[in-house]
Amino acid sequence: MTHIVFNDPDITVLQEAIDLDSSLHGLIIQIKDDFGVGPIMNIYEPDGFRQRRNWWQEVLEFTPYADQLDLVNDKLTVHQLIKQLTEDINLEVWIWMGQNHHDVCGYYWLMGQLKDFQGRVQVLYLNNLPFINEKGGIFYPTHLHQILPKEFLKAKKLARPITLSEFELDPDEWNKLCVENGFIRILEGGKKIVSKPANYHDKELLGLLTDEPQKLSKFLSTVYSKTTIKASDVFIIWRLRILISEGKLSVDGSWERGWKEIGFSIIKS
C-alpha cells in the first residue's frame, strides 16, 4: 500500500507506527502544498498553477522557507502515484486526514484525480475521535502527528474505501471552492470547508498590537496561544506585510536580516 499525508511531521509518526505493525508496511508520500490558503481558481490548469506559484513566491519572500518553493511539486507526485496505480493493479492508497483545514483541503484537491481507482483508495479521517496521550489522558487530536505511534494501530481500523458517491460529489464541492477563490478556507466541521477573504484574520491580528513595537516571534506566540487562528506563520506574516503596505502598521528592523530583527506596531490614525 501507499500512504498519503499532508504535513511533514505526520511522516515520522506514521513511519513509527508502521515499524510497530507490518500490515501497514508501505511507502509514505506527502502532498506538500497548503491548499487551505491562497488562490485556487483554475488550479489544475497552467494559468491557475502559475498564479498560485507566484503568490507563494510573494508569501515566502523574506522567510526562512524562501528556498523551499522548488521542493514542492505535488503535480509530479500525483502523476507518479497514478502511474504506480496503473501498473500495479493490487496497489492500494490510504489517505490519512486529521481534523484541520490543511488536510481536508489537500484531500479535496487530491481525490478527484484518483477517481479512476475507486475501490482501491481508502480514507482514514480522524474526525472528532478520542485518543490516548502520553500521560494516559483522553484528547481529541486535530493533526496526525499529535497521536502516539501505538495509537495508529487503533486508527487503522477506521480505513474505509472512498465511495463512488464521494468521488462524484466531493470534486463538485472542491470546484465550488475553486470558483469562489477565497484566500482562506475554514473547516467548520466534518468535511465542510467555507471560503473567506484574504483579510479575514486582519482585525484579530491588529487587536493583538499596540503603538509599542512587538517582536515578531512574541507576536506569533501570542497569535497561537490567544486566538483561534489556524493559519501558518508565513501566511500571518504575509498579512502583516499587506497591513504595512496599507499604512496600518509600521515595521522596525530589516526583512533582509531575518525574522529575529523584525518588530511591528500600530500606526495611530
C-alpha positions in Angstrom: 0.0 0.0 0.0 0.9 3.7 -0.3 0.1 6.1 2.5 -0.6 9.8 1.8 -0.3 12.5 4.5 -0.3 16.3 4.2 2.1 17.5 6.9 5.8 16.8 7.3 5.7 15.8 11.0 3.0 13.2 10.1 5.6 11.2 8.1 7.7 10.5 11.2 4.9 9.3 13.5 3.3 7.2 10.7 6.6 5.5 10.0 7.0 4.7 13.7 3.5 3.1 13.6 4.5 1.1 10.5 7.5 -0.2 12.4 5.1 -1.5 15.1 2.7 -3.2 12.6 4.0 -4.8 9.4 0.5 -4.9 8.0 0.8 -1.1 7.4 4.0 -1.5 5.5 4.2 0.8 2.5 5.6 3.9 1.0 4.6 7.2 2.7 4.2 10.2 0.4 3.3 13.8 1.3 1.2 16.3 -0.5 3.1 19.4 0.5 1.1 22.5 -0.6 -1.3 24.1 1.8 -4.5 24.3 -0.2 -6.3 25.8 2.7 -4.9 29.2 1.7 -4.1 31.1 -1.4 -5.6 31.3 -4.9 -7.1 28.1 -6.3 -9.1 29.2 -9.3 -8.3 27.0 -12.3 -5.8 25.3 -10.1 -5.5 22.3 -12.4 -4.7 24.5 -15.4 -1.3 26.0 -16.3 -2.5 29.6 -15.7 -4.1 28.7 -12.3 -1.0 26.8 -11.3 1.3 29.7 -12.3 -0.8 32.2 -10.4 -0.7 30.1 -7.2 3.1 29.6 -7.5 3.6 33.3 -8.0 1.6 34.0 -4.9 3.6 31.6 -2.8 6.8 33.2 -4.1 5.5 36.5 -2.8 4.4 35.0 0.6 7.7 33.2 1.2 9.9 36.2 0.4 12.0 37.2 3.5 11.1 33.9 5.3 13.3 31.0 6.3 11.4 28.9 3.8 12.0 31.0 0.7 14.3 28.4 -0.9 11.7 25.6 -0.4 9.3 26.6 -3.2 11.1 24.5 -5.8 10.8 21.4 -3.5 7.1 21.4 -3.8 5.8 19.5 -6.9 2.6 17.9 -6.0 1.5 17.6 -9.6 4.5 15.3 -10.2 3.8 13.4 -7.0 0.3 12.6 -8.2 1.5 11.8 -11.7 3.9 9.2 -10.3 1.2 7.8 -8.0 -1.3 7.4 -10.8 1.5 5.6 -12.9 2.1 3.2 -10.0 -1.6 2.5 -9.6 -2.0 1.8 -13.3 1.0 -0.5 -13.4 0.2 -2.4 -10.2 -3.5 -3.3 -10.0 -3.1 -4.7 -6.4 -1.8 -1.4 -5.1 -4.0 0.4 -2.6 -3.8 4.0 -1.4 -4.6 5.1 2.2 -5.3 8.8 2.6 -4.7 9.9 6.2 -6.5 13.1 7.4 -6.6 15.0 10.7 -9.5 17.3 11.5 -7.9 20.5 10.1 -8.4 22.7 7.1 -4.9 21.9 5.7 -5.6 18.1 5.5 -9.2 18.4 4.3 -8.4 20.8 1.5 -5.5 18.6 0.5 -7.8 15.7 0.3 -10.3 17.6 -1.8 -7.5 18.7 -4.2 -6.2 15.1 -4.5 -9.2 12.8 -4.5 -10.8 13.9 -7.8 -7.5 13.0 -9.5 -7.8 9.4 -8.3 -11.4 8.7 -9.4 -10.4 6.1 -11.9 -9.2 3.9 -9.0 -12.4 3.9 -6.9 -12.3 0.8 -4.7 -8.6 1.0 -4.2 -8.4 4.3 -2.4 -9.1 4.2 1.4 -9.5 7.2 3.6 -8.8 7.5 7.3 -10.4 10.7 8.7 -9.7 11.1 12.4 -12.7 13.4 12.8 -13.6 14.2 16.4 -12.2 10.9 17.7 -10.7 10.4 21.1 -7.1 9.1 21.6 -4.8 8.4 24.5 -1.9 10.8 25.0 1.4 10.3 26.7 0.0 10.8 30.1 -2.8 8.3 29.6 -5.4 11.0 29.2 -8.1 11.2 26.5 -7.7 14.0 23.9 -9.1 14.9 20.5 -6.2 15.4 18.1 -6.5 17.8 15.1 -3.3 16.6 13.4 -1.9 13.1 12.9 1.5 13.9 14.5 -0.3 14.6 17.8 -1.1 10.9 18.0 1.2 8.3 19.6 2.5 5.7 17.1 0.9 2.8 19.0 -2.5 4.6 18.8 -2.3 4.4 15.0 -2.8 0.6 15.4 -6.3 1.5 16.6 -6.7 4.2 14.0 -6.0 1.8 11.1 -9.4 0.1 11.8 -11.1 3.3 10.6 -9.9 2.8 7.0 -12.7 2.6 4.5 -13.0 2.9 0.7 -13.9 6.3 -0.7 -17.3 5.7 -2.1 -18.5 6.2 -5.7 -20.8 8.9 -4.4 -17.9 10.7 -2.7 -15.9 10.6 -5.9 -18.8 12.3 -7.6 -19.8 14.8 -5.0 -16.6 15.9 -3.3 -14.9 17.2 -6.5 -18.0 19.3 -7.1 -17.6 20.8 -3.6 -13.9 21.5 -4.3 -14.8 23.0 -7.7 -17.2 25.3 -6.0 -14.4 26.5 -3.6 -12.1 27.0 -6.6 -14.7 29.3 -8.3 -15.2 31.2 -5.0 -11.4 31.6 -4.8 -11.4 32.9 -1.3 -7.8 33.2 0.0 -8.7 31.5 3.3 -10.6 28.2 3.7 -12.0 27.4 7.1 -13.1 23.9 8.3 -16.4 24.2 10.0 -16.8 20.5 10.9 -16.9 17.2 9.2 -15.6 17.9 5.7 -17.4 21.3 5.4 -15.0 24.0 4.1 -16.1 27.6 3.7 -14.3 30.4 1.8 -13.2 33.6 3.5 -11.5 36.7 2.1 -7.7 37.3 2.5 -8.3 39.9 5.2 -10.5 37.5 7.3 -8.0 37.5 10.2 -6.8 41.1 9.9 -9.0 42.6 12.6 -8.0 39.9 15.1 -4.3 40.3 14.3 -4.5 44.1 14.7 -6.2 43.6 18.0 -3.0 42.0 19.4 -0.8 45.0 18.6 -0.4 48.5 20.1 1.7 51.5 19.2 4.5 49.9 21.2 6.8 47.7 19.0 6.3 44.0 19.4 8.9 41.5 18.2 7.7 39.1 15.5 8.5 35.9 17.5 6.5 37.1 20.5 3.6 38.2 18.3 3.4 34.8 16.6 3.4 33.1 20.0 0.6 35.3 21.1 -1.4 34.6 18.0 -1.3 30.8 18.5 -1.9 30.9 22.3 -4.6 33.5 22.5 -6.6 33.2 19.2 -8.3 30.5 17.2 -6.4 31.4 14.1 -5.1 28.3 12.4 -3.1 29.9 9.6 0.6 29.2 9.1 3.3 31.7 10.3 4.2 32.6 6.7 0.6 33.4 5.9 0.2 35.6 9.0 3.4 37.5 8.2 2.2 38.0 4.6 -0.9 39.6 6.0 1.2 41.8 8.3 3.2 42.9 5.3 -0.1 43.8 3.5 -1.2 45.8 6.5 2.1 47.7 6.4 1.6 48.5 2.7 -1.9 49.8 3.7 -0.4 52.1 6.3 -2.0 50.4 9.2 1.2 49.0 10.7 4.8 50.2 11.0 7.8 47.8 10.9 11.0 48.0 12.9 14.1 46.2 11.5 15.2 44.9 8.2 13.5 42.0 6.4 16.8 41.0 4.8 18.3 40.3 8.3 15.6 37.8 9.1 12.6 37.5 11.4 14.5 38.0 14.6 15.1 41.6 13.6 11.5 42.5 12.9 9.0 44.2 15.1 5.5 45.7 14.5 3.4 48.4 16.0 0.1 50.1 15.2 0.1 53.4 13.3 -2.3 55.7 15.2 -4.8 57.4 12.9 
